[in-house]
Amino acid sequence: MKGLVYHGPGQKSWDDVLDPTIEAPTDIVVRIDSSTICGTDLHILKGDVPACVPGTILGHEATATIVEKGNAVTTLEVGDRVLVSCITSCGRCRFCKEHRYGQCIGGGGWIFGHLINGLQAEYARVPFADTSVHKLPPEIANEQALFLADILPTSYEVGVLNGGVRPGDTVAIVGAGPIGLAAVMTAKLYTPGRIVVLDVADARLEHALAFGADIVVNNGETDPWQRSWSSRTGSESTSPSRRSAFRTRSSSAPRSSGPAATSRTSASTALQPPFTWRSCGSRT
């Protein structure tokens, strides 16, 4: 089969590789129907992820069809179309039982395209299949389901939920890439008062407006604090953003110490109102 193979920093190629096989009774082998790239793949290609060794097939997001299953797999059948999550779960360790699957210490977590061969290939082996893939209903297209493998849940969980977005909040999304746009979409589930997006690319800001942002700011040309705050006071307003940080309005948020608290204090002092800074990590 063919797969996108990492050969060291700055080196990748679409190679002939061995077909995957069942290695454990909880495995399945899938035919990849759709896959995509992530900023994490770019970090690997830059050499920022030393645990990913040359020879590894990249990729951790896919929809697929099961072509083979291990004899311990009980909830899935050959022919099922599934969403393959970026995170696998052993289902037994402490962290999996606490629903913190990314911290799995039983052999799962983020392993695709990192510690084992990934999903940017024609076929792939998926460990812990019963607890790591999700059957897809026939009415959901592969391209629709694909965003649930990583992009949409990352923006929602790491951004919106961890950011504590509540009705009436002002939410600032820094970066209008795929994660940032998904954060605009999912933040709207909590009816914030307004969503401000910042980015240096006007094309991205236009998409942010289409996704539901109220204000977009090209922070390469404009001071975002001045522009977004002037809109609150009735002056000229502006445009978009990029995804790794949230500012949510709150009068009762707990204070913290350390470098993050320094950023929060200086930002709040500059703008006066009771803002709380939420740093939202992500892999893009």
SULZI-V955839 format. One record per pair of residues at least 12 apart in sequence whose C-alpha atoms are under 10 Angstrom apart, sorted by sequence separation. I is the first residue (numbers start at 1). J is the second residue. D is the distance in whole Angstrom. If there is no record, write none. Layout:
BEGIN
i & j & d
I & J & D
I & J & D
END
This chain:
BEGIN
i & j & d
2 & 14 & 6
3 & 15 & 6
4 & 16 & 9
5 & 17 & 9
65 & 77 & 10
66 & 78 & 5
67 & 79 & 6
89 & 101 & 6
92 & 104 & 9
93 & 105 & 6
94 & 106 & 9
96 & 108 & 9
112 & 124 & 9
171 & 183 & 10
172 & 184 & 9
183 & 195 & 10
184 & 196 & 9
196 & 208 & 9
197 & 209 & 9
204 & 216 & 10
205 & 217 & 8
215 & 227 & 9
216 & 228 & 8
226 & 238 & 10
227 & 239 & 9
264 & 276 & 7
265 & 277 & 9
2 & 15 & 5
3 & 16 & 7
4 & 17 & 9
45 & 58 & 10
65 & 78 & 8
66 & 79 & 5
67 & 80 & 8
88 & 101 & 7
89 & 102 & 8
91 & 104 & 8
92 & 105 & 9
93 & 106 & 6
96 & 109 & 9
112 & 125 & 9
160 & 173 & 10
171 & 184 & 9
184 & 197 & 8
195 & 208 & 10
196 & 209 & 10
205 & 218 & 8
215 & 228 & 7
224 & 237 & 10
263 & 276 & 10
264 & 277 & 5
1 & 15 & 8
2 & 16 & 5
3 & 17 & 6
44 & 58 & 9
65 & 79 & 6
66 & 80 & 6
67 & 81 & 10
87 & 101 & 7
88 & 102 & 8
89 & 103 & 9
90 & 104 & 7
92 & 106 & 7
93 & 107 & 9
95 & 109 & 10
112 & 126 & 9
159 & 173 & 9
173 & 187 & 10
183 & 197 & 10
195 & 209 & 10
202 & 216 & 9
204 & 218 & 10
224 & 238 & 8
263 & 277 & 8
264 & 278 & 8
1 & 16 & 6
2 & 17 & 6
3 & 18 & 9
64 & 79 & 10
65 & 80 & 6
66 & 81 & 6
87 & 102 & 6
88 & 103 & 10
89 & 104 & 6
90 & 105 & 8
91 & 106 & 8
93 & 108 & 10
112 & 127 & 10
134 & 149 & 10
202 & 217 & 9
224 & 239 & 9
261 & 276 & 10
264 & 279 & 10
1 & 17 & 6
2 & 18 & 8
3 & 19 & 10
64 & 80 & 8
65 & 81 & 4
66 & 82 & 7
86 & 102 & 9
87 & 103 & 9
88 & 104 & 8
89 & 105 & 9
90 & 106 & 6
111 & 127 & 10
133 & 149 & 9
171 & 187 & 8
181 & 197 & 9
196 & 212 & 10
197 & 213 & 7
201 & 217 & 10
202 & 218 & 7
215 & 231 & 8
222 & 238 & 9
224 & 240 & 9
261 & 277 & 8
1 & 18 & 6
2 & 19 & 9
41 & 58 & 7
64 & 81 & 6
65 & 82 & 6
87 & 104 & 9
89 & 106 & 8
90 & 107 & 6
91 & 108 & 9
171 & 188 & 10
180 & 197 & 8
195 & 212 & 8
196 & 213 & 6
197 & 214 & 8
198 & 215 & 9
199 & 216 & 8
200 & 217 & 8
201 & 218 & 7
222 & 239 & 10
224 & 241 & 10
247 & 264 & 9
260 & 277 & 8
1 & 19 & 6
40 & 58 & 10
41 & 59 & 7
63 & 81 & 7
64 & 82 & 5
65 & 83 & 9
88 & 106 & 10
89 & 107 & 8
90 & 108 & 6
169 & 187 & 10
180 & 198 & 9
194 & 212 & 10
195 & 213 & 5
196 & 214 & 6
197 & 215 & 6
198 & 216 & 6
199 & 217 & 7
200 & 218 & 5
201 & 219 & 9
202 & 220 & 10
260 & 278 & 9
1 & 20 & 9
40 & 59 & 9
41 & 60 & 9
63 & 82 & 6
64 & 83 & 6
65 & 84 & 10
88 & 107 & 8
89 & 108 & 5
90 & 109 & 8
108 & 127 & 8
180 & 199 & 10
194 & 213 & 7
195 & 214 & 5
196 & 215 & 5
197 & 216 & 5
198 & 217 & 5
199 & 218 & 5
200 & 219 & 6
201 & 220 & 8
219 & 238 & 10
260 & 279 & 8
38 & 58 & 10
40 & 60 & 9
62 & 82 & 9
63 & 83 & 5
64 & 84 & 7
88 & 108 & 5
89 & 109 & 6
107 & 127 & 9
108 & 128 & 8
159 & 179 & 9
167 & 187 & 10
194 & 214 & 6
195 & 215 & 6
196 & 216 & 6
197 & 217 & 6
198 & 218 & 6
199 & 219 & 6
200 & 220 & 5
217 & 237 & 8
218 & 238 & 8
219 & 239 & 8
247 & 267 & 10
37 & 58 & 9
38 & 59 & 8
62 & 83 & 6
63 & 84 & 6
87 & 108 & 7
88 & 109 & 5
89 & 110 & 9
107 & 128 & 9
159 & 180 & 9
165 & 186 & 10
166 & 187 & 9
167 & 188 & 9
169 & 190 & 9
170 & 191 & 10
171 & 192 & 7
176 & 197 & 7
193 & 214 & 9
194 & 215 & 8
195 & 216 & 8
196 & 217 & 8
197 & 218 & 9
198 & 219 & 6
199 & 220 & 7
200 & 221 & 8
216 & 237 & 8
217 & 238 & 5
218 & 239 & 6
219 & 240 & 8
247 & 268 & 10
253 & 274 & 9
255 & 276 & 9
37 & 59 & 6
38 & 60 & 8
61 & 83 & 8
62 & 84 & 5
63 & 85 & 9
87 & 109 & 5
88 & 110 & 7
106 & 128 & 10
160 & 182 & 10
165 & 187 & 7
166 & 188 & 10
167 & 189 & 9
168 & 190 & 8
169 & 191 & 8
170 & 192 & 6
171 & 193 & 8
172 & 194 & 9
173 & 195 & 7
174 & 196 & 8
175 & 197 & 7
176 & 198 & 7
177 & 199 & 9
197 & 219 & 10
198 & 220 & 9
199 & 221 & 10
200 & 222 & 10
215 & 237 & 7
216 & 238 & 5
217 & 239 & 3
218 & 240 & 6
219 & 241 & 8
251 & 273 & 9
252 & 274 & 8
253 & 275 & 9
254 & 276 & 9
36 & 59 & 7
37 & 60 & 8
38 & 61 & 8
61 & 84 & 6
62 & 85 & 7
86 & 109 & 8
87 & 110 & 5
88 & 111 & 7
109 & 132 & 10
155 & 178 & 9
156 & 179 & 9
159 & 182 & 10
160 & 183 & 7
164 & 187 & 10
165 & 188 & 9
166 & 189 & 9
167 & 190 & 5
168 & 191 & 6
169 & 192 & 5
170 & 193 & 6
171 & 194 & 6
172 & 195 & 6
173 & 196 & 6
174 & 197 & 6
175 & 198 & 6
176 & 199 & 6
181 & 204 & 9
185 & 208 & 9
188 & 211 & 10
214 & 237 & 10
215 & 238 & 5
216 & 239 & 2
217 & 240 & 4
218 & 241 & 7
250 & 273 & 9
251 & 274 & 5
252 & 275 & 10
253 & 276 & 7
35 & 59 & 8
36 & 60 & 8
37 & 61 & 8
60 & 84 & 8
61 & 85 & 6
62 & 86 & 8
86 & 110 & 6
87 & 111 & 7
88 & 112 & 8
108 & 132 & 9
155 & 179 & 5
156 & 180 & 10
159 & 183 & 7
160 & 184 & 9
163 & 187 & 10
165 & 189 & 9
166 & 190 & 6
167 & 191 & 5
168 & 192 & 4
169 & 193 & 5
170 & 194 & 5
171 & 195 & 5
172 & 196 & 5
173 & 197 & 5
174 & 198 & 5
175 & 199 & 5
176 & 200 & 9
177 & 201 & 10
180 & 204 & 10
181 & 205 & 9
184 & 208 & 7
188 & 212 & 8
198 & 222 & 10
214 & 238 & 9
215 & 239 & 5
216 & 240 & 3
217 & 241 & 7
249 & 273 & 8
250 & 274 & 6
251 & 275 & 7
252 & 276 & 9
253 & 277 & 10
35 & 60 & 8
36 & 61 & 6
37 & 62 & 10
60 & 85 & 7
61 & 86 & 5
85 & 110 & 9
86 & 111 & 8
87 & 112 & 8
154 & 179 & 7
155 & 180 & 7
158 & 183 & 9
159 & 184 & 10
160 & 185 & 10
161 & 186 & 9
165 & 190 & 7
166 & 191 & 7
167 & 192 & 5
168 & 193 & 4
169 & 194 & 7
170 & 195 & 6
171 & 196 & 6
172 & 197 & 6
173 & 198 & 6
174 & 199 & 7
175 & 200 & 8
176 & 201 & 8
183 & 208 & 10
184 & 209 & 9
187 & 212 & 10
188 & 213 & 9
199 & 224 & 10
214 & 239 & 8
215 & 240 & 7
216 & 241 & 7
249 & 274 & 6
250 & 275 & 6
251 & 276 & 8
35 & 61 & 6
36 & 62 & 7
60 & 86 & 5
61 & 87 & 9
86 & 112 & 7
152 & 178 & 9
153 & 179 & 9
154 & 180 & 10
155 & 181 & 8
156 & 182 & 7
157 & 183 & 9
160 & 186 & 7
161 & 187 & 9
164 & 190 & 10
165 & 191 & 9
166 & 192 & 6
167 & 193 & 7
168 & 194 & 7
169 & 195 & 8
170 & 196 & 7
171 & 197 & 8
172 & 198 & 8
173 & 199 & 9
174 & 200 & 10
175 & 201 & 9
176 & 202 & 10
178 & 204 & 9
181 & 207 & 8
182 & 208 & 9
184 & 210 & 10
185 & 211 & 6
187 & 213 & 10
198 & 224 & 7
213 & 239 & 8
214 & 240 & 9
215 & 241 & 9
248 & 274 & 9
249 & 275 & 4
250 & 276 & 6
34 & 61 & 8
35 & 62 & 4
36 & 63 & 10
59 & 86 & 9
60 & 87 & 8
85 & 112 & 9
86 & 113 & 9
151 & 178 & 7
152 & 179 & 7
155 & 182 & 6
156 & 183 & 6
159 & 186 & 9
160 & 187 & 6
165 & 192 & 7
166 & 193 & 9
167 & 194 & 10
176 & 203 & 9
177 & 204 & 7
181 & 208 & 6
184 & 211 & 7
185 & 212 & 7
197 & 224 & 9
213 & 240 & 8
248 & 275 & 6
249 & 276 & 6
250 & 277 & 10
34 & 62 & 6
35 & 63 & 7
84 & 112 & 10
151 & 179 & 6
152 & 180 & 10
154 & 182 & 9
155 & 183 & 5
156 & 184 & 9
159 & 187 & 9
160 & 188 & 9
176 & 204 & 6
177 & 205 & 9
180 & 208 & 8
181 & 209 & 9
183 & 211 & 10
184 & 212 & 7
185 & 213 & 9
196 & 224 & 9
213 & 241 & 10
247 & 275 & 7
248 & 276 & 5
249 & 277 & 9
32 & 61 & 10
33 & 62 & 7
34 & 63 & 5
35 & 64 & 9
150 & 179 & 9
151 & 180 & 9
152 & 181 & 9
153 & 182 & 9
154 & 183 & 9
155 & 184 & 9
156 & 185 & 9
157 & 186 & 9
160 & 189 & 9
161 & 190 & 10
175 & 204 & 9
176 & 205 & 7
178 & 207 & 10
181 & 210 & 9
182 & 211 & 8
184 & 213 & 6
247 & 276 & 6
248 & 277 & 6
32 & 62 & 7
33 & 63 & 6
34 & 64 & 7
101 & 131 & 10
151 & 181 & 10
152 & 182 & 6
153 & 183 & 9
155 & 185 & 9
156 & 186 & 6
160 & 190 & 9
175 & 205 & 9
176 & 206 & 9
177 & 207 & 9
178 & 208 & 10
181 & 211 & 7
184 & 214 & 10
198 & 228 & 10
209 & 239 & 8
246 & 276 & 9
247 & 277 & 5
248 & 278 & 7
31 & 62 & 10
32 & 63 & 6
33 & 64 & 5
101 & 132 & 9
147 & 178 & 10
151 & 182 & 7
152 & 183 & 8
155 & 186 & 8
156 & 187 & 7
176 & 207 & 8
177 & 208 & 9
181 & 212 & 9
197 & 228 & 9
208 & 239 & 9
209 & 240 & 8
246 & 277 & 6
247 & 278 & 6
10 & 42 & 9
30 & 62 & 10
31 & 63 & 9
32 & 64 & 4
33 & 65 & 7
86 & 118 & 9
147 & 179 & 10
151 & 183 & 9
155 & 187 & 9
176 & 208 & 7
181 & 213 & 9
196 & 228 & 7
208 & 240 & 6
245 & 277 & 8
246 & 278 & 5
247 & 279 & 8
9 & 42 & 10
10 & 43 & 10
12 & 45 & 8
30 & 63 & 9
31 & 64 & 5
32 & 65 & 7
86 & 119 & 9
152 & 185 & 9
153 & 186 & 9
156 & 189 & 10
175 & 208 & 10
205 & 238 & 10
206 & 239 & 8
207 & 240 & 9
208 & 241 & 8
245 & 278 & 6
246 & 279 & 6
247 & 280 & 10
9 & 43 & 9
10 & 44 & 9
11 & 45 & 7
30 & 64 & 6
31 & 65 & 5
32 & 66 & 9
152 & 186 & 8
205 & 239 & 6
206 & 240 & 8
208 & 242 & 10
244 & 278 & 9
245 & 279 & 5
246 & 280 & 7
6 & 41 & 10
9 & 44 & 7
10 & 45 & 5
11 & 46 & 9
29 & 64 & 9
30 & 65 & 5
31 & 66 & 6
84 & 119 & 9
96 & 131 & 10
147 & 182 & 9
173 & 208 & 10
204 & 239 & 10
205 & 240 & 4
244 & 279 & 7
245 & 280 & 5
8 & 44 & 8
9 & 45 & 5
10 & 46 & 6
11 & 47 & 10
29 & 65 & 9
30 & 66 & 4
31 & 67 & 7
204 & 240 & 7
205 & 241 & 7
243 & 279 & 10
244 & 280 & 5
245 & 281 & 7
8 & 45 & 7
9 & 46 & 5
10 & 47 & 7
28 & 65 & 10
29 & 66 & 6
30 & 67 & 5
31 & 68 & 9
90 & 127 & 8
91 & 128 & 8
202 & 239 & 8
203 & 240 & 9
204 & 241 & 8
205 & 242 & 9
243 & 280 & 8
244 & 281 & 6
245 & 282 & 9
6 & 44 & 8
7 & 45 & 9
8 & 46 & 8
9 & 47 & 5
17 & 55 & 10
28 & 66 & 7
29 & 67 & 6
30 & 68 & 7
88 & 126 & 8
89 & 127 & 8
90 & 128 & 6
202 & 240 & 8
204 & 242 & 9
243 & 281 & 9
244 & 282 & 6
6 & 45 & 7
8 & 47 & 7
9 & 48 & 8
28 & 67 & 8
29 & 68 & 5
30 & 69 & 9
88 & 127 & 7
89 & 128 & 6
90 & 129 & 9
91 & 130 & 9
92 & 131 & 10
200 & 239 & 10
201 & 240 & 8
202 & 241 & 10
243 & 282 & 8
244 & 283 & 9
9 & 49 & 10
17 & 57 & 9
28 & 68 & 6
29 & 69 & 6
88 & 128 & 7
89 & 129 & 8
90 & 130 & 9
91 & 131 & 6
173 & 213 & 9
176 & 216 & 10
198 & 238 & 9
199 & 239 & 8
200 & 240 & 8
201 & 241 & 9
244 & 284 & 9
9 & 50 & 10
27 & 68 & 9
28 & 69 & 4
29 & 70 & 9
85 & 126 & 10
88 & 129 & 8
89 & 130 & 9
90 & 131 & 7
91 & 132 & 9
172 & 213 & 10
197 & 238 & 9
198 & 239 & 6
199 & 240 & 5
200 & 241 & 7
201 & 242 & 10
243 & 284 & 9
8 & 50 & 9
12 & 54 & 9
15 & 57 & 9
27 & 69 & 6
28 & 70 & 6
84 & 126 & 8
88 & 130 & 10
89 & 131 & 6
90 & 132 & 8
171 & 213 & 10
196 & 238 & 9
197 & 239 & 6
198 & 240 & 4
199 & 241 & 4
200 & 242 & 8
225 & 267 & 9
229 & 271 & 7
11 & 54 & 9
12 & 55 & 9
14 & 57 & 9
26 & 69 & 8
27 & 70 & 5
28 & 71 & 9
88 & 131 & 7
89 & 132 & 5
171 & 214 & 10
172 & 215 & 9
173 & 216 & 10
174 & 217 & 10
196 & 239 & 7
197 & 240 & 4
198 & 241 & 2
199 & 242 & 5
8 & 52 & 9
9 & 53 & 10
12 & 56 & 10
13 & 57 & 10
25 & 69 & 8
26 & 70 & 5
27 & 71 & 9
28 & 72 & 10
88 & 132 & 5
89 & 133 & 9
172 & 216 & 10
175 & 219 & 10
195 & 239 & 10
196 & 240 & 6
197 & 241 & 4
198 & 242 & 6
199 & 243 & 9
226 & 270 & 10
229 & 273 & 10
7 & 52 & 10
8 & 53 & 7
9 & 54 & 9
12 & 57 & 9
24 & 69 & 10
25 & 70 & 4
26 & 71 & 7
27 & 72 & 8
28 & 73 & 8
84 & 129 & 9
87 & 132 & 7
88 & 133 & 8
174 & 219 & 10
195 & 240 & 9
196 & 241 & 7
197 & 242 & 7
198 & 243 & 8
225 & 270 & 8
226 & 271 & 9
6 & 52 & 8
7 & 53 & 8
8 & 54 & 5
12 & 58 & 9
22 & 68 & 8
24 & 70 & 7
25 & 71 & 5
26 & 72 & 5
27 & 73 & 7
86 & 132 & 9
87 & 133 & 9
197 & 243 & 8
225 & 271 & 7
6 & 53 & 8
7 & 54 & 4
8 & 55 & 8
21 & 68 & 8
22 & 69 & 7
23 & 70 & 8
24 & 71 & 9
25 & 72 & 5
26 & 73 & 5
85 & 132 & 7
86 & 133 & 10
6 & 54 & 5
7 & 55 & 6
8 & 56 & 10
21 & 69 & 9
22 & 70 & 6
24 & 72 & 9
25 & 73 & 7
26 & 74 & 9
28 & 76 & 9
30 & 78 & 9
31 & 79 & 10
33 & 81 & 9
84 & 132 & 7
85 & 133 & 6
5 & 54 & 8
6 & 55 & 6
7 & 56 & 8
21 & 70 & 10
22 & 71 & 10
28 & 77 & 9
29 & 78 & 9
30 & 79 & 9
32 & 81 & 10
33 & 82 & 10
34 & 83 & 10
35 & 84 & 10
83 & 132 & 9
84 & 133 & 5
85 & 134 & 8
197 & 246 & 10
5 & 55 & 6
6 & 56 & 5
7 & 57 & 9
28 & 78 & 9
30 & 80 & 9
31 & 81 & 9
32 & 82 & 10
33 & 83 & 10
60 & 110 & 8
82 & 132 & 10
83 & 133 & 6
84 & 134 & 7
196 & 246 & 10
4 & 55 & 9
5 & 56 & 6
6 & 57 & 6
30 & 81 & 9
60 & 111 & 8
61 & 112 & 8
82 & 133 & 6
83 & 134 & 5
84 & 135 & 9
195 & 246 & 10
196 & 247 & 9
4 & 56 & 8
5 & 57 & 4
6 & 58 & 7
30 & 82 & 9
32 & 84 & 9
59 & 111 & 10
60 & 112 & 5
61 & 113 & 9
81 & 133 & 10
82 & 134 & 5
83 & 135 & 6
195 & 247 & 10
3 & 56 & 9
4 & 57 & 5
5 & 58 & 6
59 & 112 & 6
60 & 113 & 6
76 & 129 & 8
81 & 134 & 8
82 & 135 & 4
83 & 136 & 7
195 & 248 & 10
3 & 57 & 6
4 & 58 & 6
5 & 59 & 10
30 & 84 & 9
58 & 112 & 7
59 & 113 & 5
60 & 114 & 8
75 & 129 & 9
76 & 130 & 7
80 & 134 & 10
81 & 135 & 6
82 & 136 & 5
2 & 57 & 10
3 & 58 & 8
4 & 59 & 8
57 & 112 & 8
58 & 113 & 4
59 & 114 & 8
64 & 119 & 9
73 & 128 & 8
74 & 129 & 9
75 & 130 & 6
80 & 135 & 7
81 & 136 & 6
82 & 137 & 9
3 & 59 & 10
56 & 112 & 9
57 & 113 & 6
58 & 114 & 7
62 & 118 & 10
63 & 119 & 9
67 & 123 & 9
69 & 125 & 10
72 & 128 & 10
73 & 129 & 7
74 & 130 & 7
75 & 131 & 9
80 & 136 & 8
81 & 137 & 8
172 & 228 & 9
192 & 248 & 9
193 & 249 & 9
56 & 113 & 6
57 & 114 & 8
58 & 115 & 10
60 & 117 & 9
61 & 118 & 8
62 & 119 & 6
66 & 123 & 10
67 & 124 & 10
68 & 125 & 9
69 & 126 & 9
70 & 127 & 10
72 & 129 & 9
73 & 130 & 6
76 & 133 & 9
80 & 137 & 10
81 & 138 & 8
192 & 249 & 10
56 & 114 & 7
57 & 115 & 10
58 & 116 & 9
59 & 117 & 8
60 & 118 & 6
61 & 119 & 6
62 & 120 & 8
64 & 122 & 10
65 & 123 & 9
66 & 124 & 10
70 & 128 & 10
72 & 130 & 9
73 & 131 & 10
76 & 134 & 9
77 & 135 & 10
52 & 111 & 9
56 & 115 & 8
57 & 116 & 8
58 & 117 & 7
59 & 118 & 5
60 & 119 & 5
61 & 120 & 8
62 & 121 & 10
64 & 123 & 9
66 & 125 & 10
70 & 129 & 9
76 & 135 & 8
83 & 142 & 8
181 & 240 & 10
183 & 242 & 10
184 & 243 & 9
52 & 112 & 10
53 & 113 & 10
56 & 116 & 7
57 & 117 & 5
58 & 118 & 5
59 & 119 & 5
60 & 120 & 8
64 & 124 & 9
66 & 126 & 10
69 & 129 & 9
75 & 135 & 10
82 & 142 & 9
180 & 240 & 10
181 & 241 & 9
183 & 243 & 7
52 & 113 & 7
53 & 114 & 8
55 & 116 & 10
56 & 117 & 5
57 & 118 & 5
58 & 119 & 6
59 & 120 & 5
81 & 142 & 9
84 & 145 & 10
85 & 146 & 9
180 & 241 & 7
181 & 242 & 8
182 & 243 & 9
183 & 244 & 10
52 & 114 & 5
53 & 115 & 8
55 & 117 & 9
56 & 118 & 7
57 & 119 & 7
58 & 120 & 6
59 & 121 & 8
62 & 124 & 10
83 & 145 & 7
84 & 146 & 9
85 & 147 & 10
86 & 148 & 9
87 & 149 & 8
180 & 242 & 5
181 & 243 & 8
51 & 114 & 7
52 & 115 & 6
53 & 116 & 9
57 & 120 & 7
58 & 121 & 8
82 & 145 & 9
83 & 146 & 7
85 & 148 & 8
86 & 149 & 6
87 & 150 & 8
179 & 242 & 8
180 & 243 & 4
183 & 246 & 10
26 & 90 & 9
50 & 114 & 9
51 & 115 & 7
52 & 116 & 8
57 & 121 & 7
82 & 146 & 10
83 & 147 & 10
84 & 148 & 9
85 & 149 & 4
86 & 150 & 6
176 & 240 & 7
177 & 241 & 8
178 & 242 & 9
179 & 243 & 6
180 & 244 & 8
49 & 114 & 8
52 & 117 & 10
83 & 148 & 8
84 & 149 & 6
85 & 150 & 7
86 & 151 & 9
175 & 240 & 7
176 & 241 & 5
177 & 242 & 6
178 & 243 & 8
179 & 244 & 8
180 & 245 & 9
83 & 149 & 7
84 & 150 & 9
174 & 240 & 8
175 & 241 & 4
176 & 242 & 4
177 & 243 & 7
57 & 124 & 9
173 & 240 & 8
174 & 241 & 4
175 & 242 & 0
176 & 243 & 6
85 & 153 & 10
172 & 240 & 9
173 & 241 & 6
174 & 242 & 4
175 & 243 & 4
176 & 244 & 10
44 & 113 & 9
64 & 133 & 10
172 & 241 & 8
173 & 242 & 6
174 & 243 & 4
175 & 244 & 7
44 & 114 & 8
63 & 133 & 9
65 & 135 & 10
172 & 242 & 9
173 & 243 & 5
174 & 244 & 6
175 & 245 & 8
63 & 134 & 9
64 & 135 & 10
65 & 136 & 10
172 & 243 & 9
173 & 244 & 7
174 & 245 & 6
41 & 113 & 8
63 & 135 & 10
64 & 136 & 10
172 & 244 & 10
173 & 245 & 6
174 & 246 & 7
40 & 113 & 10
41 & 114 & 9
63 & 136 & 9
172 & 245 & 7
173 & 246 & 5
174 & 247 & 9
40 & 114 & 10
171 & 245 & 9
172 & 246 & 5
173 & 247 & 7
171 & 246 & 6
172 & 247 & 5
173 & 248 & 10
170 & 246 & 9
171 & 247 & 5
172 & 248 & 7
170 & 247 & 7
171 & 248 & 5
172 & 249 & 10
63 & 141 & 9
64 & 142 & 8
169 & 247 & 9
170 & 248 & 5
171 & 249 & 7
63 & 142 & 6
169 & 248 & 6
170 & 249 & 5
62 & 142 & 9
63 & 143 & 8
168 & 248 & 9
169 & 249 & 5
170 & 250 & 9
62 & 143 & 9
63 & 144 & 10
165 & 246 & 9
168 & 249 & 8
169 & 250 & 7
37 & 119 & 10
63 & 145 & 7
64 & 146 & 10
163 & 245 & 8
164 & 246 & 9
165 & 247 & 9
166 & 248 & 8
168 & 250 & 10
36 & 119 & 9
37 & 120 & 8
62 & 145 & 9
63 & 146 & 6
163 & 246 & 6
164 & 247 & 10
165 & 248 & 6
166 & 249 & 9
35 & 119 & 7
36 & 120 & 7
62 & 146 & 6
63 & 147 & 10
159 & 243 & 8
162 & 246 & 9
163 & 247 & 8
164 & 248 & 7
165 & 249 & 9
166 & 250 & 9
34 & 119 & 9
35 & 120 & 6
61 & 146 & 7
62 & 147 & 9
63 & 148 & 10
159 & 244 & 8
160 & 245 & 10
163 & 248 & 7
164 & 249 & 10
165 & 250 & 9
34 & 120 & 9
35 & 121 & 8
61 & 147 & 8
62 & 148 & 9
63 & 149 & 8
158 & 244 & 9
159 & 245 & 7
160 & 246 & 8
164 & 250 & 9
32 & 119 & 7
34 & 121 & 10
35 & 122 & 10
61 & 148 & 9
62 & 149 & 7
158 & 245 & 10
159 & 246 & 7
31 & 119 & 9
32 & 120 & 8
33 & 121 & 10
34 & 122 & 9
61 & 149 & 5
62 & 150 & 9
155 & 243 & 8
160 & 248 & 10
30 & 119 & 9
32 & 121 & 7
33 & 122 & 8
60 & 149 & 8
61 & 150 & 6
155 & 244 & 9
164 & 253 & 10
31 & 121 & 9
32 & 122 & 5
33 & 123 & 9
60 & 150 & 8
61 & 151 & 9
31 & 122 & 6
32 & 123 & 5
30 & 122 & 9
31 & 123 & 4
32 & 124 & 7
30 & 123 & 6
31 & 124 & 7
29 & 123 & 7
30 & 124 & 5
31 & 125 & 9
29 & 124 & 6
30 & 125 & 6
28 & 124 & 8
29 & 125 & 4
30 & 126 & 7
20 & 117 & 9
28 & 125 & 6
29 & 126 & 6
27 & 125 & 7
28 & 126 & 5
29 & 127 & 9
27 & 126 & 6
28 & 127 & 7
26 & 126 & 9
27 & 127 & 4
28 & 128 & 8
29 & 129 & 9
24 & 125 & 10
26 & 127 & 6
27 & 128 & 6
28 & 129 & 6
19 & 121 & 10
20 & 122 & 10
21 & 123 & 10
22 & 124 & 10
23 & 125 & 8
24 & 126 & 10
25 & 127 & 9
26 & 128 & 5
27 & 129 & 6
28 & 130 & 9
19 & 122 & 9
20 & 123 & 7
21 & 124 & 8
22 & 125 & 7
23 & 126 & 10
24 & 127 & 8
25 & 128 & 9
26 & 129 & 6
27 & 130 & 9
179 & 282 & 8
17 & 121 & 9
19 & 123 & 7
20 & 124 & 6
21 & 125 & 7
22 & 126 & 9
23 & 127 & 9
24 & 128 & 9
25 & 129 & 10
26 & 130 & 7
171 & 275 & 10
179 & 283 & 9
180 & 284 & 10
16 & 121 & 10
17 & 122 & 10
18 & 123 & 10
19 & 124 & 8
20 & 125 & 6
21 & 126 & 10
22 & 127 & 9
26 & 131 & 9
28 & 133 & 10
170 & 275 & 9
171 & 276 & 10
172 & 277 & 9
179 & 284 & 8
14 & 120 & 9
15 & 121 & 9
19 & 125 & 9
20 & 126 & 9
169 & 275 & 9
170 & 276 & 10
171 & 277 & 10
172 & 278 & 10
174 & 280 & 10
178 & 284 & 9
6 & 113 & 9
14 & 121 & 9
35 & 142 & 9
36 & 143 & 10
171 & 278 & 10
173 & 280 & 10
177 & 284 & 9
5 & 113 & 9
34 & 142 & 6
35 & 143 & 9
4 & 113 & 10
33 & 142 & 7
34 & 143 & 7
33 & 143 & 9
36 & 146 & 8
6 & 117 & 10
34 & 145 & 9
35 & 146 & 7
36 & 147 & 9
5 & 117 & 9
34 & 146 & 7
35 & 147 & 10
38 & 150 & 9
164 & 276 & 10
4 & 117 & 10
5 & 118 & 9
33 & 146 & 10
36 & 149 & 10
38 & 151 & 8
163 & 276 & 9
165 & 278 & 10
3 & 117 & 9
4 & 118 & 9
35 & 149 & 9
36 & 150 & 10
163 & 277 & 8
164 & 278 & 8
3 & 118 & 9
4 & 119 & 9
5 & 120 & 9
163 & 278 & 5
3 & 119 & 8
4 & 120 & 6
5 & 121 & 9
162 & 278 & 8
163 & 279 & 8
3 & 120 & 6
4 & 121 & 6
162 & 279 & 9
163 & 280 & 7
2 & 120 & 9
3 & 121 & 4
4 & 122 & 10
160 & 278 & 10
162 & 280 & 7
2 & 121 & 6
3 & 122 & 6
159 & 278 & 8
161 & 280 & 10
162 & 281 & 10
1 & 121 & 8
2 & 122 & 6
3 & 123 & 8
159 & 279 & 8
160 & 280 & 9
1 & 122 & 6
2 & 123 & 8
3 & 124 & 9
158 & 279 & 9
159 & 280 & 5
1 & 123 & 7
158 & 280 & 6
159 & 281 & 8
1 & 124 & 10
157 & 280 & 9
158 & 281 & 7
159 & 282 & 8
158 & 282 & 7
155 & 280 & 9
154 & 280 & 10
155 & 281 & 9
154 & 281 & 9
155 & 282 & 8
154 & 282 & 7
154 & 283 & 8
154 & 284 & 10
151 & 282 & 10
151 & 283 & 9
150 & 283 & 10
151 & 284 & 9
39 & 178 & 10
38 & 178 & 9
38 & 179 & 10
43 & 283 & 9
42 & 283 & 10
43 & 284 & 8
40 & 282 & 9
41 & 283 & 9
42 & 284 & 8
39 & 282 & 9
40 & 283 & 5
41 & 284 & 9
39 & 283 & 6
40 & 284 & 6
38 & 283 & 8
39 & 284 & 4
38 & 284 & 6
37 & 284 & 10
END
